[in-house]
Amino acid sequence: MGANGYLVYRGENLQQYTLLLIERIPSGFWVTLGIGIAQSIGTLILAAIALKFLKFWLKVASTRAKNLEKILLTMKVLMLSLTPSMTESAVESGFGL
């Protein structure tokens, strides 16, 4: 606000003064700025896609780990249930203590 007030006090046309300032910026700067903005947007899009894939594969891995845990628990229960009957049959057949 202060700079604009000073320019108005000097009798400058603010619109023309601003356009002259913008025109003094080299065109290479605008090209570089555009490329940088495009790269940033591209990076954000790729990150969003990568996060979707990561969530999907983590869900698949989680489901498989839960299924494996159920299988291992079932095997443990089976082994524990077989152990007493195996011990009894070993004693009956004469291989026990």
SULQUIUR-V437982 format. One record per residue. RES is the residue in one letter. PHI is phi as a letter, one per 20 degrees, with the letter a starting at -180 (999 if undefined). OMEGA is omega in radians with two decimals (999 if undefined). D_FIRST is the distance of its C-alpha to the first C-alpha in whole Angstrom. Layout:
# SULQUIUR-V437982
res=<RES,RES>
phi=<PHI,PHI>
omega=<OMEGA,OMEGA>
d_first=<D_FIRST,D_FIRST>
This chain:
# SULQUIUR-V437982
res=<M,G,A,N,G,Y,L,V,Y,R,G,E,N,L,Q,Q,Y,T,L,L,L,I,E,R,I,P,S,G,F,W,V,T,L,G,I,G,I,A,Q,S,I,G,T,L,I,L,A,A,I,A,L,K,F,L,K,F,W,L,K,V,A,S,T,R,A,K,N,L,E,K,I,L,L,T,M,K,V,L,M,L,S,L,T,P,S,M,T,E,S,A,V,E,S,G,F,G,L>
phi=<999,f,f,f,f,f,f,f,g,f,n,f,e,f,f,f,f,f,f,f,f,f,f,f,f,f,f,f,f,f,f,f,f,f,f,f,f,f,f,f,f,f,f,f,f,f,f,f,f,f,f,f,f,f,f,f,f,f,f,f,f,f,f,f,f,f,f,f,f,f,f,f,f,f,f,f,f,f,f,f,f,e,g,f,f,f,f,f,f,f,f,f,e,n,e,e,f>
omega=<-3.11,-3.13,3.11,3.10,3.12,3.14,3.10,3.11,3.12,3.12,-3.14,3.00,-3.02,-3.13,-3.14,3.13,3.14,3.11,3.09,3.10,-3.13,-3.14,3.14,3.11,-3.10,-3.11,3.09,3.10,-3.11,3.10,3.13,3.12,3.12,3.11,3.12,3.11,3.13,3.11,3.13,3.12,3.10,3.12,3.12,3.12,3.12,3.11,3.12,3.12,3.14,3.11,3.10,3.11,-3.14,3.10,3.14,-3.08,3.04,3.09,3.10,-3.12,3.12,3.12,3.14,3.12,3.10,3.11,3.11,3.13,3.10,3.13,-3.14,3.11,3.10,3.11,3.14,3.12,3.12,-3.14,3.13,3.12,3.12,-3.05,-3.14,-3.13,3.10,3.12,3.14,-3.12,3.10,-3.14,-3.12,-3.10,3.09,3.13,-3.12,-3.13,999>
d_first=<0,4,6,5,6,9,10,11,12,14,15,14,15,12,14,17,15,14,18,19,17,19,22,22,22,26,28,30,26,26,30,30,27,29,32,30,29,32,34,32,33,36,37,35,38,41,40,40,43,45,44,46,49,49,49,52,54,53,54,57,58,58,60,63,63,63,66,68,67,69,72,72,73,75,77,77,79,81,82,82,85,87,87,90,92,92,93,96,97,97,99,102,102,103,100,99,100>
